[in-house]
């Protein structure tokens, strides 16, 4: 299954009542949706965009060792599963069931899904 499709598998947008929030780090922009049973997040290298890559010819750097803290958004809920989706190489990486997520190395962007009990 393709990661983007897997990211959204069994999501009921109306039932989730998603609310947008940001969880940026010093080197990433994090656009997230906080729902009843799920947090979905798109993580983007803050130094990489279409202009840097296509107009300036700057290759994307690998981001490694980066963590994102979703504790405030996850407050009061028990996490059942955390996954990180590399949207560029089609890999789905299980992560520790924690609101503080250590991202695997990636280039450009990745997505995060946190499921709650």
Buried (B, 14 or more C-beta within 10 A) or exposed (E): EEBEEBBEEEBEEEEBEBEEBEBBBEEBBBBBBBBEBBBBBBBBBBEBBEEBEEEEEEEBEEBEEBEBBBEEBBEEBEBEEBBBBBBEEEEBBEBEEBBEBEBBEBBBBBBBBBBBE
